[in-house]
């Protein structure tokens, strides 16, 4: 599918989400029976092979930057197993811990991490997760990172419904005062054991949803980072640990790769990224585009950021597309001990 046609589909999905439209099929109703048969075969071949345990990474990072009387930055992770960190054994390997450590080092300020993400969650669980965040007696988080979408595709949630829930979550968090970064749906077509035609359908569905998520999130004041095929090498290297009935699960290296892609956008949203890198660089094909075009391009290239720019243009809202240079995530400190119950 071309970038222009993906932009048109994403715009239709986002419009349906905004105005209560029905379920626009991601892969076509005629293919559903074949897809389900292929999914069951893939699950039997790959197996889950995962413990439901998710390391508890919540706590304070960057304690060396503690200053009496200065509050830490507050980071909250929402979404599915990718946001929670299922698939690794140590708390310091989870995306939340990696982002908190990196943010603390770059901000030179401690970071308090909280995770409400739940393995197996779909976008309709974001309503519950956001309610948990906003019910916390502590201050609203400075930054919320949402990673969601893979389970929506594998469970055939209508994309309009998926985007509607994500847009609502971003809007509620932004209204409360939090910055929001969304890691959009990863490319499920990169999973090696999954055979054609499911791989092609999974890639198409994943990228369509990622583009529509981008439109919905950016129009509500969030920023997005495309995860796309960023985790593809991890799927190929560790297939038995990367696709189960609920989701795919990256390895420690996979989470580090994702964290390196998301960290610059997290820092930029808090005004912590170098000012000279905030200007679009034409040599990296960065610039201002209609939001649907930017969303479609981002869905095709992992690690691409989209953020709101001009509120309107000849073809609706515009966005800034950036391909941020990835910087090495600073060495993470040991994860804080889990709070005693």
Secondary structure as UniProt FT lines:
FT   HELIX           3..19
FT   HELIX           29..31
FT   HELIX           32..46
FT   STRAND          59..61
FT   HELIX           63..65
FT   TURN            68..69
FT   STRAND          73..79
FT   HELIX           81..84
FT   TURN            85..87
FT   HELIX           91..93
FT   HELIX           95..107
FT   STRAND          111..115
FT   TURN            119..120
FT   HELIX           123..125
FT   HELIX           126..135
FT   STRAND          143..147
FT   HELIX           150..154
FT   TURN            155..156
FT   HELIX           159..176
FT   STRAND          179..183
FT   HELIX           188..190
FT   TURN            192..193
FT   TURN            196..197
FT   HELIX           198..219
FT   TURN            220..221
FT   STRAND          223..225
FT   TURN            229..231
FT   HELIX           232..237
FT   HELIX           239..241
FT   HELIX           252..269
FT   TURN            270..271
FT   HELIX           275..277
FT   HELIX           282..284
FT   STRAND          287..290
FT   HELIX           291..300
FT   TURN            302..303
FT   STRAND          305..308
FT   TURN            314..315
FT   STRAND          318..322
//
